Amino acid sequence: MIDITRVRDYLTDLQDRIVASLEALEPTARFEHDDWQRPAGETLNGMGRGRILEGGDVFERAGINFSHVTGQKLPPSATAHRPDLAGGRFEAMGVSLVIHPRNPYAPTSHANVRFFEAHKEGVPSVWWFGGGFDLTPYYGFTEDAVHWHEQARAACQPFGADLYPRFKQWCDEYFWLKHRQEPRGVGGLFFDDFGADGSIDFETAFGLMRSVGDHYLPAYTPIVARRKDTPYGERERDFQLYRRGRYVEFNLVYDRGTLFGLQSGGRTESILMSMPPEVRWRYDWRPAPDSPEAELYREFLRPRDWLDERT
């Protein structure tokens, strides 16, 4: 039996735990609380809890958002695998976060866990879970990528040995910038519509979502702790801001969550909190051969089985 209250309680607790853990790494700044409510009677109703940190010594921007909304018209971006549900009523809740560290040697990370339920006249009601997490380094470290993927596999392992390779490949394919012919980063996990076909019971699907959410902090915080104090100069900072441009391009062109939020009439400030605070673009820029910047493209911005890299 579906228990939306349990899902909501888990998600708000996850948001609180992530905020507390990131603040433990940040010596100066703290998260601002930006809670919001959509009035009843609008096309999209509901509430959200925004947690935004900006201008910290460790985190230049960090946003961890929870939202719980209902709507009268499910947009096409949310029904890629069930187009028959487009235009139906829906209920959605989730936690979505993007972390942009200040130090170029500390990677950006993204995570999302979410629940959907959709209803359309003449079509059986359906629910599903989705989510995942992915890592976007500016300077690559094999140690970090291996650790990230070890945690990704551990999140999936209790639910079947086939899930990690399947969700890893899905992540590699999803976070691919077609117009650049390159991945956004070193991947991780991505899954959607989990439970929608009726082959998985609610408790199992909910358990997977919880496991993915619970493994985000042990995957990310050790990497930040290792890299946050690495010395850097203007060269590294300039490359970080240039590569952040790829992040912006993906989110505004391809990201289903961003498109769903904008198409469904969601709260723009919350939707676009994932944007980095500073970013640069250059015309046809190429890294110098054999430079650390070139190594990112050569060794890290390609699909790899990172668990084969363990020593």
Disulfide bonds with the S-S distance in Angstrom:
none
